[in-house]
Amino acid sequence: MKKRHGVLGLLCVVSAITFLDRLAIPLAEPGIRGDIHLTPEQWGWILSSYVLANALFEVPSGAFGDKNGQRLELTRITVWWSAFTAMTGWCRTFVQMTGARFLFGVGAAGAYPNAAGVISRWFPTKEHARAQGFVWGASRLGGALAPLLLVPIEQHFGWRAIFWVLGVLGLLWAAVWWTWFRNDPSEMSGIAATEIEEIRAGQISHGTVHQRVPWKRLLALPQLWLIVVAYFCYAWGSWFYFGWFTTWLVRGAGLSVAQMGVFASFPFVMGLIGNLVGGALSERLVTRYGRRRTYRWLTGVCLTVSSGLLLSMSLVRGHAAIVLLATLGFGVMDLMLPSAWAMCMSIGGQFGGTATGVMNTAGNLGGWFCTVAFGYVVKATGDYNLPLRAVAAMVLVAAVLFSRIDCTVGLADAPAPIYAES
């Protein structure tokens, strides 16, 4: 097995753990709200506090990883978020819970941009989308396993035990990552010279750590800002599933908590398939049609279809139809995710971790607006389907914007001299 495939395996494991930690809070919602006595808008603030922290600290974390290496940064990220995941289990009030989730988000910020930075350094460009497909597919595996693993823990040991178990799991991963991984492939013990040559030959650009991020050139790229706005709109759809979906199934669609514990995993199983298929499909289409046409087509079409499925979810009443539409909606949405991240990595070039950090910051801001607004609309109207229709509209806007992005005009193509950014 090539060393970069081992690196990808570790990234997939932490990606799965990330989503187990993310989904722990919405899955524990019945126990937490019953114990702490929270209103819908308070619950919305608890869900969104993590997202807001992600938005604020995503770019600094991605830039730190690009400058000082993802070995240190991913270790720090995982240790931090694991500590505050465990501390969530000791919260007794709304303020404590909101604070713990915000600090959890501060630690978790930058996990995926730094994973993208690792992929930029360790994989040829043609393999970026497929590698991203595995990383995001693993996150969906974590999402699929979350209801099946965490709901029984809550039923047998209480909701607090969920967070203590997940805290220990993250610390174990951090120890393995720090011990084994190296920032530069050439520093990895036992790596073959042929693999290093294969990695270097297939990259748009490459360099070493401890280089300054060329902020002026990066932020002057029109295509970066276009993908930032597109990702902001797309994230309304993804964060509905990450935050309000389980509550919507019970309080909006009328499923029991036991049914939710099973059916809530279905979209994430389909998301796993969507990411794996999307990564492989993207790699094949890029070879035939090029990056610009492939990424535009996959993102635009998938998000258009997903928008229609989300709208349909808000209109049907049968449980079977709701579960089917929800499953397909998330799966089709995730089919485009490897292309979206490969698109941003292409724009960012060597500084793909920073570029994807900027993009994901916008996504987290979109998720924050979505989770807060959802709670207030529900409180004002008592209708869980009305805000879901707004989510569908935002996903449709994202489809239009993604279809206009030209990822071949990026940092690696900028003509500015290197000394101007040193």
Secondary structure, 3 states (H helix, E strand, C coil): CCHHHHHHHHHHHHHHHHHHHHHHHHHCHHHHHHHHCCCHHHHHHHHHHHHHHHHHHHHHHHHHHHHHCHHHHHHHHHHHHHHHHHHHCCCCCHHHHHHHHHHHHHHHCCHHHHHHHHHHHHCCHHHHHHHHHHHHHHHHHHHHHHHHHHHHHHHHHCHHHHHHHHHHHHHHHHHHHHHHCCCCHHHCCCCCHHHHHHHHHCCCCCCCCCCCCCHHHHHCCHHHHHHHHHHHHHHHHHHHHHHHHHHHHHHHCCCCHHHHHHHCCHHHHHHHHHHHHHHHHHHHHHHHHCHHHHHHHHHHHHHHHHHHHHHHHCCCCCHHHHHHHHHHHHHHHHHCHHHHHHHHHHHHHHHHHHHHHHHHHHHHHHHHHHHHHHHHHHHHHCCCCHHHHHHHHHHHHHHHHHCCCCCCCCHHHCCCCHHHHC
